[in-house]
Amino acid sequence: MNGRPGGIDLAAARERIRACVHCGFCTATCPTYLLTGDELDSPRGRIWLIKDMLAQPNMAPSERAVHHIDRCLSCLSCTTTCPSGVDYMHLIDAARTHIAATVRRPLLDRLTRALLPAVLTRRWLFRWLLRAGRLARGLLRPIGRHLPGRLAAMLAMVPDRLPTRGLAERRITPYPARAGSGRVILHLGCVQPVLRPAIDDATLRVLSRHGVEVVITRQSACCGALDHHLGREAAAAAHARANISAWEAAGPVDAIVITASGCGTVIKDYAALFADDPAMAARAARIAALTVDISEYLAGLPPLPRRLAPGLPVALHSACSLQHGQQVKAPPRQLLEAAGFAVREPAEAHICCGSAGTYAILQPEMAQALRARKQAALAATGAAIVASSNIGCIGHIATPELHTVHIVELLDWASGGPVPPGLGGGWAEPADTPEKRA
């Protein structure tokens, strides 16, 4: 098996394994180890399993290895902690690719793993199934406590009310750009425009207030993360190629702006995805270099005038994909504080909430335990509003008491936009603004 994305670079994987000195620092920050206390549910333990697995690359790994590798969230908290700089992200990716190529899972597991990317990467199909899910949830409510964990997790994703298509998906820019203020591509992705179109609409409004021209390409959709984390590298690469071609065709831009940090981590890694593809390597590297989280981009612009009274408490949930995957830590807090919010940091801010893309469906028991732990930490801050940067975290954490919204929705609200839908009613409207009068 040579290179990527067609297979595993065994030499690179073995070098990453050798970098691990088995010091155990990672066990203090690994969410699954904190829950189970099982060494094989820690990064160090998984590295041992991967070492054994790749020693015989033509053989299927053991059930034990698959079980513990499946339980990894890819939160990458271990990479922030590791004193040896082990490249765990690409190591666990290689393990998943190897498992996908060599292991024949039970039929129901195979169907689930094929269904999730097939549905979630197609907005029209996802919308249709959410509508069907609302009906199914009503019919199955009497036996809800007895439903299989994965089915119950899928039904839990179904919102009570499906939002209408947002401005961004309809390619409506609310205000004109100003010459010289910047030109960016806004990546919509696949799940977020269906579940929370208000996030990208808020982004459009905030960027428009800065006079930035926003380009939204029709040909781009899924970043490839859903397939990538299931070990389906060929499918992930196909999504990445489509995005790269679409964004290149859009002409020169200052940045590719991402509002779902889970997408951002994968897109910023496109260079690694195509490192062994001579036709794509340089193109992928250029796209990866242009990619920024919305908080990174806005941190480079002057603050907008405040339209809300300062001091509203907000608990900041830093998504793992942002703080660990991209090492973006300061901008979200700085932006919220500049907008007038009183930012509160929860205990265990570095620990994953348990969402992790499809993880909440494939590993529902672990995901629910981590969600309860995170919700308790956020509630302890005393803030009724929680700000995050990733659609998976937002949907996973939210409760009637924890109003969970995207950071950019709060920045939009504070600078004259509407109350974020995730807050519900009873919140102050911003003061009179030129936008309202228009």
Secondary structure, DSSP 8 states (H G I E B T S, - for coil): --STTTS--HHHHHHHHHH-----GGGGT-HHHHHH--GGGSHHHHHHHHHHHHHSTTS---HHHHHHHHT-----HHHHH-TT---HHHHHHHHHHHHHHH----HHHHHHHHHHHHHHT-HHHHHHHHHHHHHHHHHHGGGGGGS-HHHHHHHHTS-SS-----TTTTT--SS---TTS-EEEEE--SSHHHH-HHHHHHHHHHHHHTT-EEE--SS----SHHHHTTT-HHHHHHHHHHHHHHHHHT---SEEEESSHHHHHHHTTHHHHTTT-TTTHHHHHHHHHHEEEHHHHHHTS------S-S--EEEE---HIIIIIS---HHHHHHHHHTT-EEE--TTTTS--S-TTTHHHHSHHHHHHHHHHHHHHHHTTT-SEEEES-HHHHHHH--SSSEEEEHHHHHHHHTT----GGG-SS-------HHHH-
